[in-house]
Amino acid sequence: MRILLPPSEAKNPGGRGRALAGRSRRTPLDDVRDLVYARLADLLDTDGAPAALLLPLSSAGHALAANRSILRSATMPAIERYSGVVYHGLALSGLSEAARATAGREVLIFSGLFGVLRGNDPIPAYRVPAKASLPGIGVLATFWRRHLPDLIPPLLGKRRRGLVVDLRSSDYAAMWQPGRSPEPATRTVSVRVLSTKPDGTLGVISYNSKLAKGKLAAALLERRAAGGRVEDPADVAAAWASVGGKDVIPRTMGAGTTLDLIA
């Protein structure tokens, strides 16, 4: 199983892990990241950095300082660094030890700065959204879309057991589509969460959707850690029911199966 998550703007501060500059392990993904780090440093030397990074004036100073020190700052596992609504729903600290270990191995988090991260990959605090534009690179989501098809297959594992469960938002889903890689499209389940809007119709309500996706991710991790099946859309539907989901509407699409989950 692999669970695909978005990052979050909100991040937990601090960390006890070694800074990125002190790590010697190299992969092809690290080589591409080095280019992004260099272009980010170029941008940070200009007055246009806040606008290019889509930073609100109220938080630009803090965010720019964090970005300037990404190679020197202390790190923590990515699954612990992010603290937005999805991760509030995931509630990592409340998971069993086995499920937390599974999250470190089997969650993939998409990031404007890092491209893609395993849950246990160490990262510093930063603020670089996928819509940000860097000199010589352009919009990061577009940049990573060109590179990730070659970089992600090793992260899926040689045997590629179980599903790829896609819980990303649209910005980050555009960075890589499982159905366009060697991973079979029929082993991919994309999820939408629909809630009742004030007018009585069903639709995506951002907060509700993010929170529910975090809860679903937690249920899938616990199911996987306990040795349960996570092999087809029915298993995702069962995990949804276990966290109080009301209904599931399957829709077969060109890149696999989409499940509309009714909150």
Residue, then its C-alpha position, 0 to 999 in steps of 0.5 A: m500500500r502507498i497513501l499519497l498525501p498533500p503537505s500543509e502550509a502549517k508546520n511543527p517547529g524545531g526538530r532534533g534530526r541532523a540538518l540536510a547539509g550533514r547527510s551523505r546519502r545520495t539518490p537521483l531525487d536528491d540530485v534534482r532537489d539540489l537544483v531546487y535548493a540552488r534556485l530557491a537561494d537565488l530567489l531569496d536574494t531578490d525583492g520579489a521572493p515573497a510574491a514568487l513564493l505566494l507569501p502573505l505579508s503577515s508571515a513573509g519574514h518568518a517564512l523567508a528566514a526558514n527558507r534561507s536555512i533549509l540546509r542548516s536547520a534541524t529536521m524531523p520526519a515529514i509525517e511529524r513536520y506537517s500540522g495542517v488539517v489533514y494531519h490533524g485528522l491523521a492524529l499520528s500521536g494517537l496511532s498504534e506504534a505499528a501504524r506509526a511505523t507503517a506511516g513512515r514507510e508507506v505514506l508519500i507526501f508531495s511537496g513543492l520543495f522536495g518533490v515527494l517524501r516518504g513519511n519518515d524522510p527528515i525535513p526542516a521547516y520551510r514554506v515553498p508551495a507547489k504554485a511557487s515560481l523559481p528562477g530558471i525552473g518556473v512553477l514548481a508543480t510543472f517542474w516536478r511533473r517532468h521529473l517525478p515519473d522517473l523518480i517515484p517508481p523506486l518509492l513504490g517498492k519492487r513488489r508494489r503490493g496493495l493499492v496506491v490510495d490518492l488523498r492529495s489535493s488538486d495542486y499536488a495531484a497534478m505533480w504526478q499521476p500513478g496511471r501514467s507511470p509503470e504502476p498499473a492504473t487499476r491499482t490506484v484509488s483516488v478519493r473525493v470527500l463530499s459533504t452536505k452544503p448549506d443549500g442541501t447539495l453534496g460538494v467538496i467543503s475544504y476543511n471537512s474534506k481535509l479532516a476526513k482524508g486524514k482520518l481515512a489515512a489513519a484507518l488505512l494505516e491501522r488496518r495495514a499495520a494489523g495485517g488487514r487487506v488493503e488491496d482494492p476499493a472495497d477495502v478503502a470503503a471498509a476503512w471509511a465506514s470504520v471512521g463513521g463515513k456514511d456512504v461510498i459512490p464508486r466511479t471508474m475513471g481512466a486513471g483507475t477508480t475514484l471513490d466519492l466518500i459521503a461524510 
